[in-house]
């Protein structure tokens, strides 16, 4: 009995990966084994960097809040401590947005905390 292989499924599986690697550099876009390896590695980076993205944004928000606080003669750590002490529940994302786009509102928050 002749050997049976499902060439249709195999070809479709390869075509799917090659379609996803369109735009890759060199053999990564048209050689099956290279493209498969590159795509798999890209998926690993994507998974990892979804977590790293959150870290980087938090760091950015802290830097923005710190810069705005220092313009009002208070350090970031003291400001955050006073926020929690006064039960003002604004997260870092909102505070950074206020500091950047609405400095008057941020100044009001700083003054409220300083009292």
N, C-alpha and C positions, 0 to 999 in steps of 0.2 A: 504494500500500500504506500503511495507517495506521501511525503511529508507535507503537512498542512501548515501554512503560516498565514497569519492575518495581516497581509501587506497593507490593506486599506487602513486599518487602525494604526499601524506603525507609521505609515506615511503621514497620517493626520496628526499624530503626536509630534512628529518632527516638524511638520509645517507650522504647528501652533507655536512651538518654541522659536523657530526661525522668524515667525511673524513678530514675536515679542522682542526679538533682538535686532530688529531693523534700526539702523542708525548707530549701531555699535561700531567701533573702530577696527579695521583690519579684518582678520578671519573670524572675529567674533560675531559677525553678522551673517556669514554664509557657510561656514564649516560646522557640521552638526555637533561634533564633540566639543569644540571650542565654544560654540554658541551656548550649548547646554551648561557647560561649566560656568561661563560668564553670567548667564541668567540666574543660575542657582546662587552664585556669590552675591549678585545684586539683590536677590531676595533676602539674604542674610543681612546685608547692610541696611536694607529698608526696615527690617524688623528691629534691628539694633537702634537705628537712628530715629525711629518713632519715639523711643524713650529718651534719647539724647536731646531731641528737639524740645521736650518739656523742660529739661535741665537748663538748656541755653536760654529759653525765654524767661525762666525764673531769674537767672543771672542778669539778663538785660533789664528786667523790671527793677531789680534791687539796685543796679547801677543808676538808673534814671531817678529812682526815689532818693537815693543817697545824694546825687548831684543837686536835686531840688531842695532837699533838707538843708544842705550846707549853705545854700543861698539865703536861708532863713536862720542861720547860726545854730543849727542843731545837727547832731550826727544821726546817721541812719539807725544805729542800734538803740540810742536813747529814744528816738522818735517812735520806733516800733514798740519799745517797751511801754512808753506812755500811752500809745494807742490801745494796747491790750489792757493796761491798768484802768483806762477810762471807758472800757467796754465799747470801743468804736470798732465795729466789725467791717472794715474795708479790706479787701484782699490786695495783694501786691499788684495784680493786673490793673485793678481800678485805680489804685494810687498812682501807678506809673502813667496811666492815661490822663489822669487829672494833672499831674506834674507837667506833662508834655503839652497837652492841648488846652488846659484850663488852669493857668497858674493862679488866678484869683481864688478859685475854689480850693486849690491845694494850700494856698496861704491861709485860708479860713480854717482848714483842718489843722494846720500847724498851730495856729493861734488858739484853737479850741483845746488842743492837747497841752500847750504850754501853760494854760491857766491852772 
